Structure formats: structure tokens, C-alpha cells
Amino acid sequence: MNAARPFVLVNMAMTADGKIATANRAVISFGSPRDLRRLYELRATADAVMSGARTLEETNAKLGPGGKRYQRLRLRQGLAEFNLRVIASGSASIDPDAAIFRHRFSPIILLTTNRAPAGKLRRLQTLVDDLVLCGERELDLDKALRHLLRKWNVRRLLCEGGGELNDALFRAGLVDELHLTVCPKIFGGARAPTIADGLGFAQLGDAAELKQLSCKRVGDELFLVFRVRPSRPPK
């Protein structure tokens, strides 16, 4: 673990062909109730939960702990009853009317860049507890994570997508662990999003490498955990 930033987990569910939604994004949630419980169990281990703006809007997610059962679990583990909530959006494109802003149970932190429109930032600043400019045009995620540790004492950060945010974290060498549910479905479609979209790695030698820590089958789903092998320092 890098003591200068939080330990970062990525948690995703995907189809057998690697998709996280249909091509038109009409199907977002397709995992089993067990997969949903696993999501809340992972949130109960994290100081903060992070998601990209588009994913939040498409799923109407509030990024909360998941109810009293998981709030109690957090307290038993020495964490705050409610996790912090982090929105990542380089253009500050999150809708001010998004569901996350209508539920005020824990602080909301927005990570964005200097290319975000000033008017949009002024509006969002009234809705969030911390607006962090980290980067000129692209999110400097290393800087953002260091800020989360320094200002908010985030030692364990759970990222729940989408694919472009995951890709940026992987390319920056900032992911420590990947939790992956493989669901017994095929979506197909060249435009259907995957767990790591965005720019990707140009060279095979640069690709993120994984070490499998566990594999559990429940019904027809596979629950996999990988440690991400240390890579070259981010440029």
C-alpha cells in the first residue's frame, strides 16, 4: 500500500463477454441479490465510495451504505456510520438534480478540472461539501486521492465505475484490488461499455497485471478478487 494515498478497490459486475451495460445503456443492473449484498459489504469496508458522473446519473445512485444492517457493520469495524461520497467528473457534467444531491446523509466531494464551466462550478459548489480542482483538462487522480487522504482521512476508497474512470485509475497505477462478479449473460455489442473503457493501454507491456486472490461460485455467478500487481510509477 502507498501510504501517501488511499488503498483503492474497484468493484464491478460484468457479463461473460465483459460488458457492464447494454450498448444503449438501457440495462444497468443485472447482477443477483447476492452481488448487490456484496456491493454493500464492500462499501462497509471503505471510508469513501467514488463513481463517475455518468454512472451516477444512469443508475440514480446515492452511494450510501445500504441500510441499517450495513451502517451497524461499519460501526463494528470502527468506521463512520455513513461513508463519504466522491463524484469524479472532469467536465463537472453531473446534473445538479441528480439523486445523490437529494439525500444529505454524508459529505459529497466533487473531483473536477479547470476545463469545467465556471457557471456549472458555481452551481455545484452549493451542493457539495468539497469541490476539488485537480488537473487542467484531465483529472489528476493521484493528486485527487492524496487530497482525499490529507483532508478527509480516506484510507480506503471504493470505486464503482464507470469504465472510463476505472480505465483512468488503472492507467495511473492507482488500483490496488479488483473485485469482479461474472454474471451468466451475454450482451454483445461493440459499443457496449466494459469495466475499463477510455484510452486503455497502448502497449502490452504497460497493461495492468492481476494476481488472483480468490474465486467463489455462488449459483451461476463467479465472485473474483484480484490484487493488482505494482506497476511503473504514474507519469
Buried (B, 14 or more C-beta within 10 A) or exposed (E): EBEEBBBBBBBBBBBEEBBBBBBEBEBBEBBBEEBBBBBBBBBBBBBBBBBBBBBBBBBEBBBBBBEEEBBEBBEEEEBBEBBBBBBBBBBBBBEEEBBBBEEEBBBBBBBBBEEBEEEBBEEBEEBBBBBBBBBEEEBBBBBBBBBBBEEBEBBBBBBBBBBBBBBBBBBBBBBBBBBBBBBEBEBEEEEBBBBBBBEEBEEEEEEBEBEEEEEEEEEEBBBBBBBBEEBEEEE
